[in-house]
Amino acid sequence: MPLRRLGRSVLGLLLLAALGAGPAHGQRLAKYGAEFLAGGVDARALGMGGAYVGLADEVSAGYWNPAGLHGLSYPETGYMHVERFAGAVSFDYGGVAMPVMDRSTVGVSVFRSGVNDIVNTLAAWNPDRGQPLPDYESRITRFSAADWALFVSYSRAVSERLSVGVNFKGIHRSIGDFANAWGYSMDVAARYRAGPYRLGVVVRDVTTMLQSWSVNPSAFEVNCINPIDEQPFDACLGEDGTLIENNATRYQAVFDQRIPQGGTALVLPVARLGSGAVWPVGDGHTLTVGLDVDVAVDGRRAFVPNIGDVSFRPRLGLAFRYAGVVELRGGVQRLQVGTPIGVDLTPSVGAGLDLEQVSVDFSFGDFAGIVADDLGYSYRISAQLRLEQPGLERPAE
C-alpha cells in the first residue's frame, strides 16, 4: 500500500479513536485538542525553529504574538502552504493586518489543516470472517477530516517600547459526516523592545478553549447483509437469531465497541515565552537570535521535559541576513527526552528573499520527530506582501 494511502488510513483511525476516547456527554482534557495549530506559520519563523514569540513584528504576529502587530507600518498580507506526513496532511494559512490608528493595528488570520481521501470500510467488511468482502473496493467510501481556525487580532502600543495584543479565536473541526466540533477561546500577549533586544509573552487559550463535539450516529451505519446470499451476517444476529434492528447495538456487536458520543473537550492555557535580539553585523548585514519556551500544564510527559504535570518545550533559532535581501536560517524546533531515544533534537533550516514589498521564504523541517523515517518531513513555503503605498502608512502620532 502506498505510504500516502496508508498514512491517510491510519490517521482516519486515530481521529475516530480520539473522538471516542472520553466519557460520553462529559468533559475531558484534550491534550492535543488544538495541535493542528501548534506547528506554526511563516516559513521564516519555522526556519528558525519557531523561536519567534519575541521577534514577530509583521503579519504572522497574528499567530505568534498579536502584540507584535504594532511593528507594521503598512498593511501586509501573508500565505503559507505545508505538506506534512509525506503529503497525507495539508496545512494552509492566510493572514492580513493593517494599522488603523497611530497606536492600533488589527489583523485576521485563517488556518486549515486537512486529511483527504480517508477510507471508510464500514460497508465493505465481512464481520463473520473478519475480512473484507469480495467486492470491497466498490463498497468503500471516502471522507475528509478538516480543522479550521479564525483569529481576529488587535494590537495597541502602550509606549514606544511596549505593546499589548489579543486574539479572539474560533475553530471548527469535522471528521467527515461522523462528527464535528466548535470551539472558542482568547489569547493575550505583550511585547517589549529595547534597542536590539526583544521580549514577548503570549498566554494561549487564556480562557480555556471549550470544544463542543456532536456525533452523527447515522454515519456509523453497519452493513449486515451478505451480498453473496443476501442473508444477514451471524455477527448481526441477536440471541433470538433475528437481525438486530438498533444500529448502535448492531455496531457494538460487530466491532465490540460503542458508537462515540458527543461531549466537551477542554484545551488548557499555554504560556509561550520568547526572547530575541537583532544585531547589525558589518555593512548592511544583521544577525538575529531567538529563544522561546512553551510552558504547559496539560500533563504531557512522554518525550517532553517536565516537572510533574508542567511541561517545557524550548525552541532556538538563528538567522543571518545579507545586504538586507537574502537570509539564511537554522534552528531547533523540538527537544525530546526519555527512553529509549535519550535526547533527540529536531532541527530546521530555511532561506528567504526580501525584494522591497515582497518576500518569499522556504523552510525544511522534521515534523514527525522520532518517526520521521516512516512519516516523512515537512516542506514549508510562504510569501508576504507589504503594501507600501502613499496613504496606507500608519498615521503619525
Buried (B, 14 or more C-beta within 10 A) or exposed (E): EEBBEEBBBBBBEEBBEBBBEBEEEEEBEBBEBBEBBEBBBBBBBBBBBBBBBBBBBBBBBBBBBBBBBBBBBBBBBBBBBBBBBBEBBBBBBBBBBBBEEEBBBBBBBBBBBBBEEBBBBBBBBBBEEEEBBEEBEEBBEEBBBBBBBBBBBBBBBEEEEBBBBBBBBBBBBBBBEBBBBEBBBBBBBBBBBEEBBBBBBBBBBBEEBBBEBEBBBEBBEBBBEBBEEEEBBEBBBEEEEEEBEEBBBBBBBBBEEEBBBBBBBBBBBBBBBBBBBBEEEEEEBBBBBBBBBBBBEBEBEEBBBBEEEEBBBBBBBBBBBEEEEEBBBBBBBBBBEBEEEEEBEBBBBBBBEBEEEEBBBBBBBBBBBBEBEEBBBBBBBBBBBBEEEEEEBBEEE
